[in-house]
Amino acid sequence: MNVTVIGTGYVGLVTGACLADAGNNVFCLDLDQNKIARLNRGEIPIFEPGLEAIVKRNEEAGRLRFSTDVPASVAHGELQLIAVGTPPGEDGSADLQHVIAAARSVGRYMDGYKVVVTKSTVPVGTADKVKQAIIDEQKKRHLGNDFTVVSNPEFLKEGAAVEDFMRPDRIIVGADDARAIAMLRQLYAPFQRNRERIIVMSVRSAELTKYAANAMLATRISFMNEIANLAEAIGADIEEVRRGIGSDPRIGYQFLYPGVGFGGSCFPKDVKALQRTAADAGRPLRVVNAVEEVNEAQKHVLGFKIRDRFGQQLRGKCFAIWGLAFKANTDDMREAPSLALIDDLVAAGATVRAYDPAAGTEAKKLFTESRNVTIVPHAMDALEGADALAIVTEWQEFRSPDFAGIKQALKTPAIFDGRNLYDPAALRAQGLEYYPIGRKQ
Ligand SMILES: NC(=O)c1ccc[n+]([C@@H]2O[C@H](COP(=O)([O-])OP(=O)(O)OC[C@H]3O[C@@H](n4cnc5c(N)ncnc54)[C@H](O)[C@@H]3O)[C@@H](O)[C@H]2O)c1
């Protein structure tokens, strides 16, 4: 099929590359000229395992191209997939300006039937706005081409995005038009060979499903973080509790990890947008409000523990940080808990030496102006002159480090572990002070 993907970010690039890999002819549009130039030079602007090879082989096969040419992108695809960003607006609601701009472009240049598919995470009612934007643009041209707007929210996870796209748990299709549904079935057929994964529903239900899914996952995280903080206060061990409750199949082990709070480009903004939708509907979501409140506090948990150990005033102290990305296997630092920790340390007068296996370049852009934060290229470099080490992201390479080397390099042999990567007894046996989350210290 001829497919246009509008917005070539984390979602758009993965979607475009995977659809091309299934044999479709894909046109990836972005307004960011620099991004498109890099892609056309063979550079992948994001860190996403497995993506580079797929992009390369499909570009070489002529099935995947990158461009800033809006009229050509509209002309290309019978399916127009909108995958632009929906950042939080000032009141927490999703800012739809990019989605509407994309819809307007389709309306401005379309010539014949199009299925306009919203993959971006958008509030309930957005499909109606997309439809109206297309109609408005067509009216200006005195045209009335037929089109359908479909909600097809994306559930891929950064760090495992290719795998998630290629083997989805479910594909939500919100539509009421048989022709459009048939086209989406055809588009996704290669990704559901062993069983049907498409769930067709109303457009509004599809839009809400995405927010409900992210809010549920965020709820599990905040719940575990609160139980972890309680466990720590009353002498229980959250890792034992986690195994104890995860073994119940109604609960399961996934998304039960206590830590430094959730971040990233999705959960924080989606939780806010859902709160906004609910408030506007006169049905505030008390559980979701609490999830956000708990998360905001949890992002500061390592900062508290460090100040508890070293004093409120940290002038002259330096802290090593391992992990800046909001989670492992991505370079995405949007709303990363590492940023809250760095803020806390710097505000208390400390300096920071930070290392991340993939987010170093991103971090350097964020901290170019800062004299207090140095981004270093290797994990052990971060420890040079540092008083203690804080671990913020659960990268595989941090799981079994050289503890003797860490102990030797740090002024105080203390590890503040925001991801519970280590066995407390083993660390203590090596003479290290260990401060995990929700465990005896
Ligand atoms: N990142 C994720 O893990 C993830 C997962 C599921 C859903 N989502 C949702 O998908 C959407 C996109 O997220 P992302 O992380 O890929 O965003 P992103 O910021 O990485 O990419 C968005 C891209 O859209 C481009 N763009 C903006 N307006 C445009 C326009 N009018 N025409 C063409 N291109 C335009 C931007 O230049 C940017 O490259 C968001 O709604 C997000 O909530 C993201």
The ligand as a Tripos MOL2 file, in Angstrom:
@<TRIPOS>MOLECULE
LIG
   44    48     1     0     0
SMALL
NO_CHARGES

@<TRIPOS>ATOM
      1 N1          7.4280    8.1510   22.0000 N.am      1 LIG1
      2 C1          6.6800    7.1470   22.3800 C.2       1 LIG1
      3 O1          7.1360    6.1890   23.0080 O.2       1 LIG1
      4 C2          5.2160    7.1130   22.0350 C.ar      1 LIG1
      5 C3          4.5000    5.9150   22.1710 C.ar      1 LIG1
      6 C4          3.1440    5.8970   21.8380 C.ar      1 LIG1
      7 C5          2.5220    7.0720   21.4190 C.ar      1 LIG1
      8 N2          3.2480    8.2110   21.3230 N.ar      1 LIG1
      9 C6          2.5540    9.4110   20.8340 C.3       1 LIG1
     10 O2          2.9150    9.5870   19.4650 O.3       1 LIG1
     11 C7          3.0230   10.9810   19.1640 C.3       1 LIG1
     12 C8          4.4100   11.2850   18.6140 C.3       1 LIG1
     13 O3          5.3510   11.0240   19.6450 O.3       1 LIG1
     14 P1          6.9260   11.0060   19.3430 P.3       1 LIG1
     15 O4          7.5750   10.6110   20.6040 O.co2     1 LIG1
     16 O5          7.1620   10.2080   18.1020 O.co2     1 LIG1
     17 O6          7.1760   12.5530   19.0370 O.3       1 LIG1
     18 P2          8.4960   13.2390   18.4520 P.3       1 LIG1
     19 O7          8.5430   14.5720   19.0670 O.co2     1 LIG1
     20 O8          9.6550   12.3020   18.5750 O.co2     1 LIG1
     21 O9          8.1830   13.3740   16.8900 O.3       1 LIG1
     22 C9          7.1970   14.2030   16.3560 C.3       1 LIG1
     23 C10         7.6860   14.6960   14.9910 C.3       1 LIG1
     24 O10         6.6300   15.3550   14.3140 O.3       1 LIG1
     25 C11         7.1880   16.4150   13.5660 C.3       1 LIG1
     26 N3          6.1100   17.3470   13.1910 N.ar      1 LIG1
     27 C12         5.4590   18.2260   13.9820 C.ar      1 LIG1
     28 N4          4.4950   18.8470   13.2650 N.ar      1 LIG1
     29 C13         4.5370   18.3460   12.0070 C.ar      1 LIG1
     30 C14         3.7740   18.5520   10.8320 C.ar      1 LIG1
     31 N5          2.7460   19.3990   10.7970 N.pl3     1 LIG1
     32 N6          4.1010   17.8570    9.7260 N.ar      1 LIG1
     33 C15         5.1150   16.9730    9.7370 C.ar      1 LIG1
     34 N7          5.8550   16.7110   10.8210 N.ar      1 LIG1
     35 C16         5.5720   17.3940   11.9560 C.ar      1 LIG1
     36 C17         8.2470   16.9790   14.4660 C.3       1 LIG1
     37 O11         9.2090   17.7410   13.7590 O.3       1 LIG1
     38 C18         8.8370   15.6910   15.0700 C.3       1 LIG1
     39 O12         9.9290   15.2150   14.3050 O.3       1 LIG1
     40 C19         2.6800   11.7220   20.4510 C.3       1 LIG1
     41 O13         1.3170   12.0140   20.4500 O.3       1 LIG1
     42 C20         2.9730   10.6930   21.5240 C.3       1 LIG1
     43 O14         2.2190   10.8940   22.6800 O.3       1 LIG1
     44 C21         4.5810    8.2570   21.5980 C.ar      1 LIG1
@<TRIPOS>BOND
     1     1     2 1
     2     2     3 2
     3     2     4 1
     4     4     5 ar
     5     4    44 ar
     6     5     6 ar
     7     6     7 ar
     8     7     8 ar
     9     8     9 1
    10     8    44 ar
    11     9    10 1
    12     9    42 1
    13    10    11 1
    14    11    12 1
    15    11    40 1
    16    12    13 1
    17    13    14 1
    18    14    15 2
    19    14    16 1
    20    14    17 1
    21    17    18 1
    22    18    19 2
    23    18    20 1
    24    18    21 1
    25    21    22 1
    26    22    23 1
    27    23    24 1
    28    23    38 1
    29    24    25 1
    30    25    26 1
    31    25    36 1
    32    26    27 ar
    33    26    35 ar
    34    27    28 ar
    35    28    29 ar
    36    29    30 ar
    37    29    35 ar
    38    30    31 1
    39    30    32 ar
    40    32    33 ar
    41    33    34 ar
    42    34    35 ar
    43    36    37 1
    44    36    38 1
    45    38    39 1
    46    40    41 1
    47    40    42 1
    48    42    43 1
@<TRIPOS>SUBSTRUCTURE
     1 LIG1         1 GROUP 0 **** ****
